[in-house]
Amino acid sequence: MDLVNHLNDRLLFAIPKKGRLYEKAVSILKGSDIHFHRSQRLDIALSTNMPIALIFLPAADIPMFVGEGKCDLGITGVDQVRESQVDVLLPLDLQFGSCKLQVQVPAQGEFKTPEQLIGKTIVSSFVHLTQRYFAELEGVPIEKMTTKVRFVGGSVEASCALGIADAIVDLVESGETMRAAGLKDIATVLETSAHLIESKNPKGDVELLQTIKSRIEGVMTAQRYVSCNYNVPESCLPDVLKITPGRRAPTISQIDDEGWVAVSAMVERKHKGDVMDQLKKKGATDIMVFEISNCRV
């Protein structure tokens, strides 16, 4: 009863309970300064510094809990949201867990296009997405489609080899598992990644919910950008500002050296080397790049 009362006073945040999604989600929570201790025996953890309760659930169940308003926020893949057929908001792409839901067939088999699979048997753990995809190929409602879609919860890639399917629809990240099973992809049903999802009818404090979203967005921005600072002659500003326009605009400050200014701008981490090279060519000096541990955007 005490735990129930505690939950009634807190914003409920659904987190994947295991695997890589769990590890990445916990890293984002730590970066957002949401402190908690999770007992190995419990799937609920109370934040020690904010009125938040973390509910650890299978990733496939999170859309239902958030969609029905049982949890206010959640972290899960877009594939799980679409498969669950629930109505939730997706305010933020968390930029991890990227993969593709693809139609896969035996690499040495007869099928080259998904249209050739109409009327055949497809196995997947994403039954609803698969049904919608093949119903659209056939141009008929799902209940009138001739393609048979069967559910298998695990080891989907073995279905063709065992003779229970002509093709499968499964998630592909690197493609190594698919190739090892003698399969090749012939179509993409959905591109997916982990997202922050939000209930359309949250029961928790709305201001707190916005604070959490802002913090997570800040963590994502800090992971994507670095701060680039340099000195440059004012006459070169038009050229260097084309290289470092910043997210909105760079900060330009006067320094104690006539005709020179200091510039500070956020640049994408993956381009920082090229940016520094280009700045030097355009007359900038004292070029330095700093990590951004967190920010608000």
C-alpha positions in Angstrom: 0.0 0.0 0.0 2.9 2.4 0.8 4.3 1.8 -2.7 1.0 2.5 -4.3 0.7 5.7 -2.4 4.2 6.7 -3.5 3.3 6.1 -7.1 0.2 8.2 -6.9 2.4 11.2 -6.1 4.9 10.7 -8.9 5.2 11.0 -12.6 5.5 7.4 -14.1 8.2 6.8 -16.6 8.4 3.4 -18.4 11.9 2.1 -19.1 13.0 -1.0 -21.0 13.8 -3.6 -18.4 16.8 -5.3 -20.0 19.2 -5.4 -22.9 20.8 -2.6 -24.9 17.7 -0.4 -24.7 17.9 -0.6 -20.9 21.6 0.4 -20.8 21.1 3.3 -23.2 18.0 4.5 -21.4 19.7 4.4 -18.0 22.6 6.4 -19.5 20.2 9.1 -20.7 18.5 9.2 -17.2 21.9 9.7 -15.6 22.7 12.4 -18.0 19.4 14.1 -17.2 20.3 14.1 -13.5 17.5 11.7 -12.6 18.9 9.7 -9.7 17.6 6.3 -8.7 18.6 2.9 -7.3 17.0 -0.2 -8.8 16.7 -3.3 -6.7 17.3 -6.5 -8.6 14.0 -7.9 -7.3 11.8 -5.0 -8.2 10.7 -3.5 -11.6 9.9 -0.2 -9.9 12.5 2.4 -8.8 11.7 5.7 -7.1 13.9 8.6 -8.1 15.8 10.0 -5.1 15.9 13.6 -6.3 12.7 14.1 -8.3 9.0 13.0 -7.9 9.4 10.3 -10.6 8.8 6.5 -10.5 10.6 4.4 -13.1 8.7 1.4 -14.2 10.8 -1.3 -15.9 8.8 -3.2 -18.6 9.4 -5.2 -21.7 10.0 -2.8 -24.6 7.0 -4.3 -26.4 4.6 -3.5 -23.5 5.7 0.1 -23.0 3.5 1.6 -25.8 0.4 0.1 -24.3 1.1 1.4 -20.8 1.8 4.9 -22.1 -1.0 4.8 -24.7 -3.6 4.0 -22.0 -2.2 6.7 -19.7 -0.9 4.2 -17.1 2.5 5.8 -17.6 3.2 9.4 -18.6 6.4 8.8 -20.5 8.3 5.9 -21.9 11.3 4.9 -24.0 10.9 2.3 -26.7 11.3 1.7 -30.4 9.1 3.1 -33.1 8.6 -0.4 -34.3 6.9 -1.4 -31.0 4.7 1.7 -31.1 3.5 1.0 -34.6 3.0 -2.7 -33.9 1.0 -1.9 -30.8 -1.3 0.3 -32.8 -1.6 2.8 -29.9 -2.0 6.5 -30.1 1.0 8.2 -28.4 3.2 11.3 -29.0 6.8 10.8 -30.1 8.4 14.0 -29.1 12.1 13.0 -29.4 14.2 10.6 -31.4 16.8 9.3 -28.9 19.2 8.2 -31.8 20.0 4.7 -30.6 18.7 1.3 -31.4 18.5 2.2 -35.1 17.5 -0.7 -37.4 15.1 -1.7 -40.2 12.1 -4.0 -40.2 12.7 -5.9 -43.4 11.2 -8.6 -45.6 13.8 -11.4 -45.8 13.9 -14.4 -48.1 16.3 -17.3 -48.7 19.3 -15.9 -50.4 19.4 -18.7 -53.1 15.6 -18.8 -53.4 13.2 -17.8 -56.2 11.8 -14.6 -54.6 13.3 -11.3 -55.7 10.5 -8.8 -54.9 7.9 -8.6 -52.1 5.1 -8.8 -54.7 6.2 -12.3 -55.5 5.3 -13.2 -51.9 1.6 -12.4 -52.3 -0.4 -15.4 -51.3 2.6 -17.0 -49.6 3.3 -17.6 -45.9 5.2 -14.9 -43.9 6.4 -15.4 -40.3 7.1 -12.5 -38.0 6.9 -11.3 -34.4 5.5 -8.0 -35.9 2.2 -9.4 -37.2 0.2 -6.1 -37.4 2.9 -4.3 -39.3 3.4 -7.3 -41.6 -0.3 -7.6 -42.3 -0.6 -3.9 -43.1 2.4 -4.0 -45.5 1.2 -7.0 -47.5 -2.5 -5.8 -47.5 -1.2 -2.6 -49.1 0.7 -4.7 -51.7 -2.4 -6.7 -52.5 -4.5 -3.5 -52.5 -7.2 -5.1 -50.2 -8.3 -4.8 -46.6 -6.3 -7.0 -44.1 -9.3 -9.3 -43.7 -9.4 -10.0 -47.4 -5.6 -10.5 -48.0 -4.5 -13.9 -49.4 -1.0 -13.6 -47.9 -0.8 -15.7 -44.6 1.0 -14.0 -41.7 2.0 -16.2 -38.8 3.4 -15.2 -35.4 6.7 -16.5 -34.0 8.1 -14.8 -30.9 11.7 -15.8 -31.3 14.3 -17.3 -33.7 12.2 -15.9 -36.6 15.2 -16.3 -38.9 15.0 -20.1 -38.7 11.4 -20.2 -40.1 12.4 -20.5 -43.7 15.0 -23.1 -43.2 12.5 -25.2 -41.2 9.9 -25.0 -43.9 7.2 -23.1 -42.1 7.5 -19.9 -44.0 8.4 -18.6 -47.5 9.7 -15.4 -46.0 10.1 -13.5 -42.7 9.7 -10.0 -41.6 12.3 -9.2 -38.9 14.5 -6.4 -37.5 17.9 -6.0 -39.1 20.7 -4.0 -37.5 24.0 -5.1 -39.0 22.6 -7.9 -41.1 25.0 -10.5 -39.7 22.3 -12.8 -38.2 20.3 -12.6 -41.5 23.3 -13.6 -43.6 24.3 -16.4 -41.2 20.8 -17.8 -41.6 21.1 -17.7 -45.4 18.7 -14.8 -45.9 18.7 -11.6 -47.8 16.4 -8.5 -47.6 14.2 -7.6 -50.5 12.2 -4.7 -48.9 12.0 -2.4 -45.9 8.7 -2.2 -44.0 9.8 0.3 -41.4 13.0 2.2 -40.3 13.0 2.5 -36.5 15.0 3.8 -33.6 14.4 4.4 -29.9 12.1 7.3 -29.1 10.8 9.1 -26.0 7.1 8.5 -26.1 4.5 10.5 -24.3 0.9 9.9 -23.2 -1.8 12.1 -24.8 -3.5 12.0 -21.4 -0.7 12.3 -18.8 -1.7 12.0 -15.1 1.6 13.3 -13.7 2.6 16.9 -13.2 2.7 18.6 -16.7 5.4 21.1 -15.7 7.6 18.2 -14.4 6.9 16.3 -17.6 8.2 19.3 -19.7 11.3 19.5 -17.5 12.1 15.9 -18.1 11.7 16.3 -21.9 13.9 19.4 -21.8 16.6 17.6 -19.9 16.6 14.6 -22.2 16.7 16.9 -25.2 19.7 18.6 -23.7 21.5 15.3 -23.2 20.8 14.4 -26.9 22.1 17.8 -28.1 25.2 17.5 -25.9 25.9 14.1 -27.5 25.5 15.4 -31.0 27.4 18.8 -30.7 30.7 20.2 -29.4 31.5 23.8 -28.6 34.0 25.3 -31.1 35.8 28.5 -30.0 38.4 30.5 -32.0 39.8 34.0 -32.7 39.6 35.5 -36.2 40.1 38.9 -37.9 36.9 40.8 -38.3 37.5 40.9 -42.0 37.3 37.1 -42.2 34.0 36.9 -40.3 31.8 36.5 -43.4 33.8 33.4 -44.5 34.2 31.7 -41.1 30.5 32.2 -40.1 29.5 30.1 -43.1 31.5 27.3 -41.6 30.2 27.7 -38.1 26.7 29.1 -38.3 25.8 27.5 -34.9 22.4 25.9 -34.1 20.8 29.3 -34.1 23.6 31.8 -34.3 27.3 32.0 -33.1 28.4 34.2 -30.2 30.8 36.9 -31.3 32.8 38.8 -28.7 35.3 41.7 -28.9 38.8 40.8 -27.6 41.7 43.0 -26.5 43.3 42.9 -30.0 42.2 45.5 -32.4 40.5 44.1 -35.5 40.0 40.6 -34.0 37.0 38.9 -32.4 36.3 35.7 -30.6 33.7 33.3 -31.9 31.9 30.5 -30.1 29.5 28.1 -31.9 28.1 24.7 -31.6 29.2 22.3 -34.4 28.2 18.7 -35.1 30.7 16.3 -33.4 31.0 14.2 -36.5 32.2 17.2 -38.5 34.5 18.8 -36.0 37.8 17.8 -37.7 36.7 19.2 -41.1 35.4 22.4 -39.4 38.7 23.1 -37.7 40.6 22.5 -40.9 38.4 24.9 -42.8 38.5 27.6 -40.1 42.3 27.5 -40.2 42.4 27.9 -44.0 40.1 31.0 -43.7 42.3 32.8 -41.2 41.1 31.6 -37.8 43.6 30.9 -35.0 43.5 29.5 -31.4 40.8 27.0 -32.6 39.6 24.9 -29.7 36.9 22.3 -29.3 35.2 21.5 -26.0 32.9 18.7 -24.9 29.4 19.8 -23.9 28.4 17.7 -20.8 24.8 19.0 -20.9 22.8 21.9 -22.2 19.3 23.3 -22.8 18.2 24.1 -26.3 
